[in-house]
């Protein structure tokens, strides 16, 4: 069956808040499958520059192919594109301070990662417990699940997954080890922590989120980007960040508030921007997205 086309989240809202102008310099810190970058490229034009980060080599290859097709379409109106196959936390070492007109990051897991069973991000199709965004290095979810002690597992499921039944789940995981596949882990969780009345998500969702955050140090990555964002922007440059759960959104909200008090950034979104009804119906993954934007003073 043909995979559904990748749909970038909050695309028009992102472009509007980025205020992309012809000839500008914009960084897409989370290239993914290139949906946002393709739209940004069309607005930048031939005098512009687009810098794209992604630590996932599979996603980078697919996005490069997508942007190559855009380049064929635009010809001389295609901006210069620089691809950086590294984590966005390294942006400060790759970009000259004060050179960006716009900085965009979409912290969500890409469609490619969720839909490919061999990546191990989702329990909807059975696959190995991997969950690494950069498959070339680092510990896997299988290593975390099988090697950490019960207390550590319970704490990370509670903290990163905001799962109230974390101790029960951690105990069941330790008893069932070794665990090697996503379906196996999801079944263990469902048996000891079934869906409660009113739950709209699978009982394994929060635990899988917690493991993914731990494996990829996602919150640490975001904190690094937030620390450098202000210094990378030109005066008047804008940063637009899209979060998908409360832990991410809280980091962004607090960092923008502190930068506002320090006179570094002016917050442009008093409340997070969310998907409208039409987008939510067209792209269910957009329903949990929250976008915040700020401008360099």
C-alpha positions in Angstrom: 0.0 0.0 0.0 1.3 3.5 -0.9 2.4 5.5 2.2 0.5 8.7 2.7 2.3 11.8 1.6 4.3 13.6 4.2 2.4 16.7 5.4 4.3 19.4 7.3 2.6 20.6 10.4 1.4 24.2 10.8 3.0 25.1 7.5 1.3 28.4 6.7 1.5 29.5 10.3 5.2 28.7 10.4 6.0 30.7 7.2 4.0 33.7 8.3 5.7 33.9 11.7 9.1 33.3 10.2 8.3 36.2 7.8 10.5 34.6 5.1 11.7 37.3 2.7 13.5 36.9 -0.7 17.2 36.8 -0.2 17.1 35.9 3.4 19.0 33.3 5.4 16.9 30.7 7.1 17.8 27.6 9.1 15.5 24.6 9.2 16.9 22.8 12.3 14.8 19.7 11.8 14.7 19.0 8.1 12.8 15.7 8.4 11.3 14.9 5.0 11.7 18.5 3.8 8.1 19.7 3.8 8.8 23.0 5.6 12.1 23.5 3.8 10.5 23.1 0.3 8.1 25.9 1.1 10.8 28.1 2.6 13.0 27.7 -0.5 10.2 28.9 -2.7 9.9 32.1 -0.6 13.7 32.7 -0.3 14.4 32.8 -4.1 17.7 32.5 -5.8 19.5 35.1 -3.6 18.6 33.3 -0.4 20.3 30.7 1.7 18.7 27.7 3.4 20.7 25.7 6.1 19.2 22.3 6.9 20.1 20.1 9.9 19.0 16.5 10.5 20.9 13.7 12.3 18.7 11.0 10.7 20.6 9.8 7.5 17.5 8.2 6.0 15.4 11.4 6.4 18.2 13.5 5.1 18.5 11.5 1.9 14.8 11.7 1.2 14.7 15.4 1.9 17.6 16.0 -0.4 15.7 14.2 -3.2 12.6 16.3 -2.5 14.6 19.6 -2.6 16.4 18.5 -5.7 13.0 18.3 -7.4 12.1 21.8 -6.1 15.4 23.0 -7.5 14.5 21.6 -11.0 11.2 23.4 -10.8 12.6 26.8 -9.6 15.8 26.8 -11.6 17.7 30.1 -10.9 15.1 31.0 -8.2 16.3 28.1 -6.0 18.2 29.4 -3.0 21.6 28.0 -2.0 21.0 25.0 0.3 23.5 23.7 2.8 22.9 20.3 4.4 24.3 19.6 7.8 24.0 15.9 8.8 24.2 16.6 12.5 21.9 17.2 15.5 20.4 20.7 15.8 22.1 21.1 19.2 25.3 21.7 17.2 23.8 24.7 15.4 26.0 27.2 17.3 29.2 25.5 16.0 27.9 25.4 12.4 26.3 28.8 12.0 28.0 32.3 12.3 26.4 34.3 15.2 24.0 37.0 14.0 23.5 35.7 10.5 20.0 34.1 10.5 16.8 35.9 9.5 14.8 32.8 10.6 15.2 29.7 12.6 12.6 26.9 12.5 12.4 23.7 14.5 9.7 21.1 14.5 10.4 18.8 17.4 8.0 16.0 16.3 9.0 12.6 15.2 8.9 12.5 11.4 6.4 10.4 9.3 9.4 8.3 8.1 10.4 7.4 11.6 6.9 6.5 12.7 5.9 4.6 9.6 9.0 2.5 9.1 8.7 -0.6 11.4 12.5 -1.3 11.4 13.1 2.1 13.1 11.2 0.9 16.2 9.5 4.2 17.1 6.0 2.9 16.9 4.1 -0.1 18.3 1.6 0.0 15.5 3.9 -2.3 13.4 6.2 -4.9 15.0 9.9 -4.0 14.7 13.2 -4.0 16.6 13.4 -1.8 19.7 15.7 0.9 18.2 14.2 4.4 18.3 17.5 6.2 17.5 17.1 9.2 15.2 20.8 8.7 14.2 21.1 5.0 13.6 24.8 5.2 13.3 25.6 5.6 17.0 24.2 5.7 20.5 22.2 3.3 22.7 19.0 1.7 21.5 15.7 1.5 23.3 16.4 -2.3 23.6 19.5 -1.6 25.6 17.7 0.8 27.9 14.8 -1.6 28.4 17.0 -4.6 29.1 19.9 -3.0 31.0 18.5 -0.3 33.3 17.3 -1.3 36.7 13.6 -1.1 37.7 13.9 2.2 39.6 15.7 4.0 36.7 13.1 2.7 34.3 10.2 3.8 36.5 11.7 7.3 36.9 12.2 7.9 33.2 8.8 6.5 32.3 7.2 8.9 34.9 9.4 11.9 34.1 9.6 11.7 30.3 6.3 9.9 29.6 4.3 11.6 32.4 2.9 8.1 33.0 1.3 7.7 36.5 1.6 3.9 36.4 5.3 4.0 35.7 6.3 1.7 38.7 3.9 -1.0 37.7 5.1 -0.9 34.1 8.8 -0.9 35.0 8.2 -3.9 37.3 6.5 -5.8 34.4 9.3 -4.9 32.0 12.0 -6.2 34.3 10.1 -9.5 34.9 9.7 -10.0 31.2 13.2 -9.4 30.1 14.8 -9.8 27.6 12.5 -7.8 25.4 13.5 -7.2 21.7 10.5 -6.0 19.7 8.1 -3.1 19.8 5.0 -5.4 19.8 6.5 -7.4 22.7 7.0 -4.3 24.8 3.6 -2.9 23.9 1.9 -6.1 24.9 3.7 -6.2 28.3 2.6 -2.6 29.0 -1.0 -3.2 27.9 -1.3 -6.3 30.1 -0.4 -4.4 33.3 -1.6 -0.9 32.5 -4.7 -1.2 30.2 -6.5 1.8 28.8 -8.5 3.7 31.4 -11.9 5.1 30.8 -11.7 8.2 28.7 -8.2 7.4 27.4 -7.8 8.3 23.7 -4.3 6.9 23.3 -2.8 3.4 23.4 -1.6 2.4 26.9 2.0 2.1 25.6 2.1 5.6 24.1 3.6 7.4 27.1 6.2 4.7 27.8 7.3 4.7 24.1 7.6 8.5 24.3 9.7 8.3 27.4 12.1 5.8 25.8 12.4 7.8 22.6 13.2 11.0 24.6 15.9 9.1 26.6 17.5 7.4 23.6 17.8 10.7 21.7 18.3 13.1 24.6 15.5 15.1 23.1 15.0 17.6 25.9 18.8 18.2 26.2 18.9 18.8 22.4 16.1 21.4 22.7 17.7 23.1 25.6 21.0 23.5 23.6 19.1 25.0 20.7 17.2 27.4 23.0 20.5 28.6 24.5 22.0 29.5 21.1 18.9 30.7 19.2 19.1 34.3 20.2 22.8 34.6 19.3 22.3 33.1 15.9 19.6 35.5 14.8 20.1 39.0 13.2 18.2 41.8 14.9 14.7 41.4 13.8 15.3 37.7 13.0 12.6 35.2 14.1 12.6 31.8 15.8 9.6 29.5 15.3 9.4 26.3 17.4 6.8 23.5 17.2 6.4 21.2 20.1 4.3 18.0 20.5 4.0 17.4 24.2 4.0 19.4 27.4 7.6 18.8 28.3 8.9 20.3 25.1 6.4 23.2 25.1 7.3 24.1 28.7 11.0 24.4 27.8 10.2 26.7 24.9 7.7 28.8 26.9 10.1 29.2 29.8 13.1 30.0 27.5 11.1 32.6 25.6 9.8 34.2 28.8 13.4 34.5 30.2 14.8 35.8 27.0 12.0 38.4 26.9 12.8 39.5 30.4 16.4 39.8 29.5 15.6 42.0 26.5 16.9 39.4 24.0 13.7 38.3 22.3 10.2 39.7 21.9 7.6 36.9 22.2 5.2 37.1 19.3 2.8 34.4 20.5 1.1 35.1 23.8 -0.5 31.6 23.5 0.7 28.7 21.4 -0.6 28.5 17.9 -2.5 25.2 17.2 -3.8 23.5 14.1 -7.2 24.6 12.9 -10.0 22.1 12.4 -9.3 21.6 8.7 -5.7 20.7 9.4 -6.5 18.5 12.3 -8.9 16.5 10.1 -6.4 16.3 7.2 -3.4 15.5 9.3 -4.2 13.9 12.7 -0.6 14.3 13.9 -1.1 18.0 13.9 -3.6 17.9 16.7 -1.0 17.9 19.5 1.3 20.5 17.8 1.9 23.8 19.6 3.9 26.6 17.9 5.6 29.5 19.6 7.5 32.3 17.9 9.8 35.1 19.0 11.8 37.9 17.4 15.3 39.1 18.2 15.2 42.6 19.7 
